[in-house]
Amino acid sequence: MRSLVVGATGMIGGLATRSLHRRGAPVAVAGRDAGRLAERSRQSGACPHRVFDAYDLDGCEGLAPWAARSLGGLDRVVVAVGVAGFGRAERVGEAAVEHLMTVNALAPMAVVRGALPLLEAGGAVAVVTGAVVDAPPQGMADYAAAKAALATWLKVVAREQRARGVRVLDVRMPHLEGGFAARAVTGSPPVLPPGADPVASVERHLIAPLIGATGRQR
Ligand SMILES: NC(=O)c1ccc[n+]([C@@H]2O[C@H](COP(=O)([O-])OP(=O)(O)OC[C@H]3O[C@@H](n4cnc5c(N)ncnc54)[C@H](OP(=O)(O)O)[C@@H]3O)[C@@H](O)[C@H]2O)c1
């Protein structure tokens, strides 16, 4: 089950990488922070790794072809890239809005666009959106809108790919412990309730569906 994890430097991507590696899957990892990415690679058997930035959309689209070349093919893709942003809509600056849309919507779309032609029947992509798609809170209009745009795009792509036997999964992860909100690109988070356990949540909401009934190990 040759797998690419994009956003492997983050909490969710890091847990997904560790889980896939422990299951014996050959993994390739991509992330922005070069030092943390090298560490993730070391922890996963010195696996192939590549630095990228979400603003380089062509680079995002090139990640799956790179992983397929590195691993001799590609069966699974995880996209766990994102950044939070807070504030009433009229107080969020345009640069921050562009940032939220690029990192949370355009970059994941570009990664998936690059992966689709490489995945064969039985292949799968899992993209982390979030519970905000179903229940967008006040003070998160732009973050929630970016995730909702991504979710709509994934819904259409999933229908397009069904006949090919490629699964496209929208992972509406609940709020987790781990400080994602504190790393916001703009604004300050409201007081949030305690989050769910990250390890258990990644296994339940991401890894289990990704591997799925057709997730034969290879
Ligand atoms: N944690 C939660 O409670 C929660 C709940 C629902 C959904 N989600 C979603 O899950 C995803 C991952 O969240 P997380 O909790 O793992 O957050 P995280 O630990 O902050 O990880 C975020 C990831 O996105 C990457 N990233 C951010 N800006 C980037 C950029 N400009 N270019 C390239 N990569 C960039 C980070 O790269 P570097 O670290 O290398 O900079 C990191 O790999 C996000 O899409 C988030 O919206 C999270």
The ligand as a Tripos MOL2 file, in Angstrom:
@<TRIPOS>MOLECULE
LIG
   48    52     1     0     0
SMALL
NO_CHARGES

@<TRIPOS>ATOM
      1 N1         -6.4460   19.6810   14.7470 N.am      1 LIG1
      2 C1         -7.7780   19.8160   14.6550 C.2       1 LIG1
      3 O1         -8.4910   20.0070   15.6670 O.2       1 LIG1
      4 C2         -8.4330   19.7050   13.3020 C.ar      1 LIG1
      5 C3         -9.8200   19.4630   13.2530 C.ar      1 LIG1
      6 C4        -10.4360   19.3850   12.0040 C.ar      1 LIG1
      7 C5         -9.6900   19.5260   10.8530 C.ar      1 LIG1
      8 N2         -8.3500   19.7640   10.9400 N.ar      1 LIG1
      9 C6         -7.5930   19.9040    9.6870 C.3       1 LIG1
     10 O2         -6.5780   18.9270    9.6360 O.3       1 LIG1
     11 C7         -5.4520   19.4260    8.9110 C.3       1 LIG1
     12 C8         -4.1840   19.2360    9.7360 C.3       1 LIG1
     13 O3         -4.3720   19.7960   10.9990 O.3       1 LIG1
     14 P1         -3.3210   19.5530   12.1930 P.3       1 LIG1
     15 O4         -4.0930   19.5560   13.4470 O.co2     1 LIG1
     16 O5         -2.4350   18.4120   11.8680 O.co2     1 LIG1
     17 O6         -2.5390   20.9210   12.1160 O.3       1 LIG1
     18 P2         -0.9690   21.2400   12.1810 P.3       1 LIG1
     19 O7         -0.3140   20.3410   13.1580 O.co2     1 LIG1
     20 O8         -0.8590   22.7020   12.3840 O.co2     1 LIG1
     21 O9         -0.4810   20.8400   10.7220 O.3       1 LIG1
     22 C9         -0.7720   21.6550    9.6150 C.3       1 LIG1
     23 C10        -0.0260   21.1340    8.4210 C.3       1 LIG1
     24 O10        -0.2670   22.0250    7.3190 O.3       1 LIG1
     25 C11         1.0090   22.4370    6.8170 C.3       1 LIG1
     26 N3          0.9870   23.7790    6.2650 N.ar      1 LIG1
     27 C12         0.4770   24.8990    6.8130 C.ar      1 LIG1
     28 N4          0.7120   25.9510    5.9910 N.ar      1 LIG1
     29 C13         1.3940   25.4670    4.9230 C.ar      1 LIG1
     30 C14         1.9110   26.0370    3.7420 C.ar      1 LIG1
     31 N5          1.7990   27.3480    3.4570 N.pl3     1 LIG1
     32 N6          2.5490   25.2270    2.8660 N.ar      1 LIG1
     33 C15         2.6790   23.9140    3.1070 C.ar      1 LIG1
     34 N7          2.2170   23.3080    4.2060 N.ar      1 LIG1
     35 C16         1.5700   24.0870    5.1010 C.ar      1 LIG1
     36 C17         1.9490   22.3910    7.9950 C.3       1 LIG1
     37 O11         3.2860   22.3740    7.5240 O.3       1 LIG1
     38 P3          4.5440   22.7860    8.4630 P.3       1 LIG1
     39 O12         4.2190   22.2830    9.8440 O.co2     1 LIG1
     40 O13         5.6820   22.0400    7.8170 O.co2     1 LIG1
     41 O14         4.6530   24.2590    8.3980 O.co2     1 LIG1
     42 C18         1.4930   21.0840    8.6280 C.3       1 LIG1
     43 O15         2.0370   19.9860    7.9470 O.3       1 LIG1
     44 C19        -5.7980   20.8820    8.5900 C.3       1 LIG1
     45 O16        -6.3420   20.9260    7.2980 O.3       1 LIG1
     46 C20        -6.8880   21.2310    9.5800 C.3       1 LIG1
     47 O17        -7.7510   22.2170    9.0800 O.3       1 LIG1
     48 C21        -7.7060   19.8430   12.1390 C.ar      1 LIG1
@<TRIPOS>BOND
     1     1     2 1
     2     2     3 2
     3     2     4 1
     4     4     5 ar
     5     4    48 ar
     6     5     6 ar
     7     6     7 ar
     8     7     8 ar
     9     8     9 1
    10     8    48 ar
    11     9    10 1
    12     9    46 1
    13    10    11 1
    14    11    12 1
    15    11    44 1
    16    12    13 1
    17    13    14 1
    18    14    15 2
    19    14    16 1
    20    14    17 1
    21    17    18 1
    22    18    19 2
    23    18    20 1
    24    18    21 1
    25    21    22 1
    26    22    23 1
    27    23    24 1
    28    23    42 1
    29    24    25 1
    30    25    26 1
    31    25    36 1
    32    26    27 ar
    33    26    35 ar
    34    27    28 ar
    35    28    29 ar
    36    29    30 ar
    37    29    35 ar
    38    30    31 1
    39    30    32 ar
    40    32    33 ar
    41    33    34 ar
    42    34    35 ar
    43    36    37 1
    44    36    42 1
    45    37    38 1
    46    38    39 2
    47    38    40 1
    48    38    41 1
    49    42    43 1
    50    44    45 1
    51    44    46 1
    52    46    47 1
@<TRIPOS>SUBSTRUCTURE
     1 LIG1         1 GROUP 0 **** ****
